[in-house]
Amino acid sequence: MRKTIASFGLAGLLIMAFVVLSSSSEKDSMHRDIPQDLPQGHLPQIIQAVDIPSEANYCGEALPMDQFDVKERLDKELIANSYRHSGTILYLKKAPKYFPTIEKILAENNMPDDLKYLAVAESGLDNVTSPAGAKGYWQFMSGTGREYGLIINSEIDERFHLEKSTRAACKYLKKLKEEFGSWSYAALAYNMGGPRLKKNIASQKANTVYDLNVNAETMRYIFRIVAIKEIMKDPRKYGFYIHDFEKYEPFEDTYSVEVSEAVASWADFAEKYGISYRTLKVYNPWLIDSNLTNREKKTYFVSIPKK
């Protein structure tokens, strides 16, 4: 009996020694490239490059990953967005709030789902205003917005209306796709303008999007969209761990109130429906003034949260 116990104890010790050695070996392997003579006060962090995908596409159009320039440009955007922590975390948190509406409208128009990442690249899914004056989720300039059916005046700006601006973006992108022949070219035209893109294609005799040499923002545009797509589709691969309960919820529990007359005060209107002026503006950011004269007698639908 004692012999059996002694044998078991010896075997156990051997197993423990093997585990410790294996663990030590694994740690050594993980840190084999880290110098042991680090200077005093160094930051206790390990920053790694990201894995470059062997294949990538935008709206089903493959990037020529066999070209070193294409590979490096995508790598640059993957690194930039992987280590741009606050911005990328917010993309991931806001996606459940805005993507369902965008995805639904893209599907209704038979357009690629990847186009939703163009909105992320344009605005970060925020109603922002660019230095040039482009506004909203899809960053329309006022002239282009009006051309594609958006109402823009001193009281109403439908560039800030998620559903209406997305429908306008679909019309615009579809027109650019028909004009330039691919979704990649359409994205570049969306960013820099169709006439400028056409002029550059002709003067440079470019055969593909990736042959063009234009302004820095447009040069990185497709790669930024694809990098955002790669990270948002598989965030944990790039070190982002966002739980479902941490994500922002969509405005689903609402009803619409039809407005076809003047509204003297949106604050009074909000009070009538039992909400604050701030809440009214959060749910309807396209209402940009404190009142509505509505001389044209247009009909609008105002979203009100249910109690």
Backbone torsions as a table, in degrees:
resi	resn	phi	psi	omega
1	MET	NA	-47.6	178.6
2	ARG	-62.3	-36.9	-179.7
3	LYS	-64.1	-40.0	179.9
4	THR	-64.6	-44.9	180.0
5	ILE	-62.8	-42.8	180.0
6	ALA	-62.6	-40.1	179.6
7	SER	-64.3	-41.8	179.9
8	PHE	-64.3	-42.1	179.8
9	GLY	-63.1	-41.0	178.4
10	LEU	-64.2	-42.1	179.2
11	ALA	-63.3	-41.6	179.1
12	GLY	-61.8	-43.6	179.1
13	LEU	-62.0	-40.2	179.0
14	LEU	-63.3	-41.6	179.1
15	ILE	-63.9	-44.2	-180.0
16	MET	-62.1	-41.3	179.4
17	ALA	-62.8	-40.4	179.5
18	PHE	-63.4	-42.7	-180.0
19	VAL	-63.2	-45.5	-179.4
20	VAL	-62.0	-45.3	179.7
21	LEU	-63.6	-40.8	179.4
22	SER	-63.7	-43.9	-179.9
23	SER	-62.4	-43.4	179.5
24	SER	-63.3	-41.3	179.8
25	SER	-64.2	-40.3	-180.0
26	GLU	-64.6	-42.9	179.0
27	LYS	-64.1	-41.4	178.6
28	ASP	-61.1	-38.6	-179.6
29	SER	-66.3	-40.7	-179.0
30	MET	-64.5	-34.4	-174.1
31	HIS	-110.0	21.1	-173.9
32	ARG	-64.5	-24.7	-178.0
33	ASP	-93.8	-0.2	-178.1
34	ILE	-89.6	121.7	-178.8
35	PRO	-63.9	146.7	-178.1
36	GLN	-88.0	-12.3	-176.7
37	ASP	-108.0	49.5	-179.3
38	LEU	-65.8	144.9	-179.4
39	PRO	-67.4	157.4	179.1
40	GLN	-60.2	133.9	176.0
41	GLY	82.5	14.6	179.2
42	HIS	-66.4	153.5	178.9
43	LEU	-71.2	131.9	-178.1
44	PRO	-80.6	66.1	-179.8
45	GLN	-144.3	154.9	175.9
46	ILE	-118.9	119.1	-179.5
47	ILE	-112.0	123.5	-175.0
48	GLN	-114.8	157.1	171.3
49	ALA	-73.0	158.3	178.6
50	VAL	-90.7	158.5	175.4
51	ASP	-77.7	128.6	177.5
52	ILE	-84.7	123.9	179.1
53	PRO	-62.0	143.1	178.8
54	SER	-73.2	-24.3	177.4
55	GLU	-133.6	143.9	176.7
56	ALA	-152.3	151.4	178.6
57	ASN	-147.9	158.9	174.5
58	TYR	-125.0	117.2	-178.0
59	CYS	54.8	35.9	179.0
60	GLY	83.4	-2.1	179.5
61	GLU	-96.1	115.2	-172.7
62	ALA	-69.1	139.1	170.4
63	LEU	-80.7	138.6	179.3
64	PRO	-76.0	80.5	-173.4
65	MET	-70.5	-6.7	175.8
66	ASP	-79.1	-9.4	177.4
67	GLN	-90.9	125.4	-174.5
68	PHE	-60.6	-35.4	-178.5
69	ASP	-65.0	-41.9	178.5
70	VAL	-64.6	-44.9	-179.8
71	LYS	-60.1	-45.3	-177.9
72	GLU	-68.7	-37.1	-179.6
73	ARG	-68.6	-37.8	175.4
74	LEU	-68.4	-40.5	178.1
75	ASP	-57.4	-43.9	-179.6
76	LYS	-58.6	-44.4	-178.3
77	GLU	-73.3	-34.0	175.6
78	LEU	-63.4	-43.2	178.7
79	ILE	-65.2	-46.3	-177.8
80	ALA	-59.2	-43.2	-177.1
81	ASN	-83.0	-25.2	176.1
82	SER	-71.2	-36.0	-177.3
83	TYR	-102.3	7.2	171.0
84	ARG	-94.1	71.5	-164.2
85	HIS	-58.4	-52.5	-173.9
86	SER	-63.5	-43.8	-179.4
87	GLY	-63.7	-46.2	-177.2
88	THR	-70.0	-36.8	175.4
89	ILE	-60.1	-42.2	179.8
90	LEU	-67.0	-36.2	174.0
91	TYR	-55.3	-47.4	-175.5
92	LEU	-68.2	-35.6	-180.0
93	LYS	-74.3	-33.5	-176.9
94	LYS	-84.5	-20.7	-175.9
95	ALA	-53.6	-46.4	-179.3
96	PRO	-65.3	-19.4	-179.7
97	LYS	-79.5	-36.8	-172.6
98	TYR	-112.6	-30.9	-175.7
99	PHE	-60.9	-39.9	-178.8
100	PRO	-55.6	-42.1	178.6
101	THR	-66.7	-45.5	-179.3
102	ILE	-64.1	-45.6	-179.3
103	GLU	-60.7	-41.6	-179.3
104	LYS	-62.2	-44.6	-178.4
105	ILE	-70.0	-39.4	176.2
106	LEU	-60.9	-43.8	-179.8
107	ALA	-64.3	-41.1	179.0
108	GLU	-61.6	-30.0	-179.1
109	ASN	-97.1	9.7	-179.7
110	ASN	54.0	44.9	-178.6
111	MET	-115.4	152.3	-176.0
112	PRO	-61.1	139.0	179.3
113	ASP	-62.6	-27.0	-179.7
114	ASP	-59.1	-20.2	-178.0
115	LEU	-64.2	-18.6	177.9
116	LYS	-65.1	-27.2	179.4
117	TYR	-74.0	-20.1	174.0
118	LEU	-64.7	-39.2	177.4
119	ALA	-63.7	-37.7	177.9
120	VAL	-64.1	-45.4	179.7
121	ALA	-64.3	-36.0	-178.1
122	GLU	-71.9	-47.0	-169.6
123	SER	-129.3	-6.5	-172.8
124	GLY	66.3	22.7	-176.9
125	LEU	59.6	39.9	175.7
126	ASP	-127.6	153.1	175.0
127	ASN	-83.7	74.2	-175.0
128	VAL	-98.1	164.7	175.0
129	THR	-120.9	126.5	-178.8
130	SER	-81.6	163.4	176.1
131	PRO	-57.7	-27.8	-179.5
132	ALA	-83.4	-8.4	178.6
133	GLY	101.5	3.0	174.8
134	ALA	-70.1	142.3	-174.1
135	LYS	-135.6	156.4	171.2
136	GLY	89.8	-176.8	-177.7
137	TYR	-60.6	-34.7	-176.1
138	TRP	-106.7	5.3	173.2
139	GLN	54.3	56.1	175.8
140	PHE	-82.1	136.9	163.7
141	MET	-73.8	156.3	-173.5
142	SER	-60.7	-41.5	-178.8
143	GLY	-62.7	-45.6	-179.9
144	THR	-67.6	-39.6	178.5
145	GLY	-59.0	-46.8	178.9
146	ARG	-64.6	-39.1	179.7
147	GLU	-58.4	-32.3	-178.8
148	TYR	-104.2	26.4	165.8
149	GLY	94.2	6.5	-179.1
150	LEU	-87.3	138.4	175.6
151	ILE	-83.9	123.6	-178.8
152	ILE	-136.7	111.8	175.6
153	ASN	-149.2	-164.3	-175.8
154	SER	-74.8	-11.3	-177.7
155	GLU	-115.7	-29.5	-177.5
156	ILE	-127.4	134.5	173.4
157	ASP	-138.8	98.6	-174.9
158	GLU	-77.0	0.8	168.6
159	ARG	-64.4	-22.4	178.5
160	PHE	-93.0	5.9	179.1
161	HIS	-97.5	112.5	-172.6
162	LEU	-56.7	-50.9	-176.0
163	GLU	-67.0	-48.0	-176.6
164	LYS	-68.1	-39.8	179.4
165	SER	-69.4	-32.0	177.5
166	THR	-68.3	-40.1	177.1
167	ARG	-64.3	-38.8	177.7
168	ALA	-65.9	-40.6	178.4
169	ALA	-63.2	-37.3	177.6
170	CYS	-61.6	-45.8	179.7
171	LYS	-61.6	-44.3	-177.1
172	TYR	-66.8	-46.7	-179.1
173	LEU	-66.0	-37.3	178.2
174	LYS	-64.1	-40.9	178.0
175	LYS	-64.7	-41.7	178.7
176	LEU	-66.6	-37.3	177.6
177	LYS	-63.2	-43.4	178.8
178	GLU	-64.4	-36.2	-177.1
179	GLU	-75.2	-39.5	-172.9
180	PHE	-106.2	-12.6	171.3
181	GLY	92.4	-9.1	177.8
182	SER	-150.8	158.4	177.6
183	TRP	-69.9	-28.9	178.6
184	SER	-66.4	-47.3	176.7
185	TYR	-64.4	-37.7	178.8
186	ALA	-60.0	-39.9	178.9
187	ALA	-63.7	-43.0	179.1
188	LEU	-64.7	-40.3	178.3
189	ALA	-65.4	-36.8	177.6
190	TYR	-61.1	-38.3	-176.7
191	ASN	-78.5	-44.2	-172.6
192	MET	-110.5	-7.8	-178.4
193	GLY	97.8	136.8	-176.8
194	GLY	-59.6	-48.8	-178.5
195	PRO	-60.1	-41.9	179.2
196	ARG	-65.2	-40.8	179.5
197	LEU	-64.1	-44.9	-179.5
198	LYS	-59.4	-41.7	179.6
199	LYS	-63.9	-42.6	-179.9
200	ASN	-68.4	-38.5	178.0
201	ILE	-60.8	-44.1	-178.8
202	ALA	-68.1	-45.8	-175.3
203	SER	-70.8	-30.9	-178.0
204	GLN	-95.6	-5.3	-177.9
205	LYS	53.7	43.2	-177.0
206	ALA	-76.3	134.2	178.0
207	ASN	-91.5	-27.9	180.0
208	THR	-139.3	168.7	174.9
209	VAL	-53.7	-37.3	-172.1
210	TYR	-81.2	-4.3	175.2
211	ASP	-91.2	-11.9	-175.1
212	LEU	-75.9	145.4	174.2
213	ASN	-125.3	96.0	-175.3
214	VAL	-124.6	-157.9	-177.5
215	ASN	-65.1	157.0	-172.4
216	ALA	-59.0	-40.6	-178.3
217	GLU	-63.6	-46.1	-179.0
218	THR	-70.2	-34.0	179.0
219	MET	-59.8	-34.0	-177.1
220	ARG	-96.2	-3.1	-168.4
221	TYR	-60.3	-55.5	-179.7
222	ILE	-59.6	-41.9	-177.3
223	PHE	-67.0	-35.7	177.5
224	ARG	-66.2	-43.8	179.0
225	ILE	-61.6	-46.4	-178.7
226	VAL	-64.9	-39.5	178.3
227	ALA	-63.6	-43.6	177.4
228	ILE	-61.1	-43.3	177.9
229	LYS	-59.5	-49.2	-178.7
230	GLU	-58.6	-43.5	-177.5
231	ILE	-71.2	-42.7	-176.8
232	MET	-71.7	-27.6	177.4
233	LYS	-75.6	-30.0	-178.1
234	ASP	-142.1	66.8	-172.9
235	PRO	-60.7	-33.5	-177.2
236	ARG	-67.5	-29.1	176.7
237	LYS	-60.0	-28.6	-178.0
238	TYR	-106.4	15.2	172.5
239	GLY	88.6	14.4	-179.2
240	PHE	-105.8	120.3	-178.5
241	TYR	-119.3	98.6	-179.7
242	ILE	-115.9	119.7	178.6
243	HIS	-76.7	154.4	-178.7
244	ASP	-58.2	-38.9	-177.5
245	PHE	-69.4	-13.2	179.0
246	GLU	-89.5	-10.8	-176.8
247	LYS	-82.9	154.5	-178.1
248	TYR	-81.2	141.2	-176.2
249	GLU	-90.9	147.6	178.6
250	PRO	-72.4	160.6	176.6
251	PHE	-81.0	80.3	-174.9
252	GLU	-99.1	-36.5	-173.5
253	ASP	-87.5	69.0	-176.9
254	THR	-135.0	166.5	169.8
255	TYR	-135.6	161.1	-175.9
256	SER	-104.7	141.9	174.1
257	VAL	-114.5	124.8	-179.5
258	GLU	-79.4	131.4	179.1
259	VAL	-127.0	117.5	179.4
260	SER	-129.1	6.2	176.8
261	GLU	-119.7	-179.9	176.3
262	ALA	-70.2	150.0	174.4
263	VAL	-122.6	112.3	-175.1
264	ALA	-67.4	-34.0	-178.6
265	SER	-150.7	119.9	176.7
266	TRP	-68.7	-25.7	177.1
267	ALA	-65.6	-43.1	177.2
268	ASP	-66.6	-39.6	178.3
269	PHE	-59.7	-46.4	180.0
270	ALA	-61.9	-43.9	-179.8
271	GLU	-61.3	-38.6	178.8
272	LYS	-58.7	-34.0	-179.0
273	TYR	-100.0	14.2	171.9
274	GLY	73.6	25.9	177.9
275	ILE	-129.0	167.0	178.5
276	SER	-84.1	162.2	175.6
277	TYR	-59.8	-40.7	178.8
278	ARG	-60.6	-44.7	-179.9
279	THR	-62.7	-41.3	178.5
280	LEU	-58.5	-43.9	-177.9
281	LYS	-72.5	-32.4	177.7
282	VAL	-65.6	-42.0	-179.4
283	TYR	-79.6	-19.3	-177.8
284	ASN	-136.4	68.7	-176.3
285	PRO	-66.2	-11.8	179.2
286	TRP	-77.0	-11.7	173.4
287	LEU	-84.2	97.7	-168.6
288	ILE	-99.3	-2.5	177.1
289	ASP	-119.6	177.3	-178.5
290	SER	-88.6	-5.0	179.3
291	ASN	-149.2	177.8	178.7
292	LEU	-139.5	114.1	177.8
293	THR	-78.6	-38.6	175.2
294	ASN	50.4	53.2	-179.7
295	ARG	-63.7	-28.0	-178.6
296	GLU	-81.9	-2.4	-179.6
297	LYS	56.2	39.0	176.8
298	LYS	-75.2	157.7	179.3
299	THR	-103.5	128.6	178.5
300	TYR	-123.5	154.9	177.0
301	PHE	-119.0	115.4	-175.8
302	VAL	-97.3	129.4	-179.4
303	SER	-84.1	130.9	178.3
304	ILE	-123.6	127.9	177.6
305	PRO	-70.1	139.8	176.4
306	LYS	-73.7	148.6	-178.9
307	LYS	-77.6	NA	NA
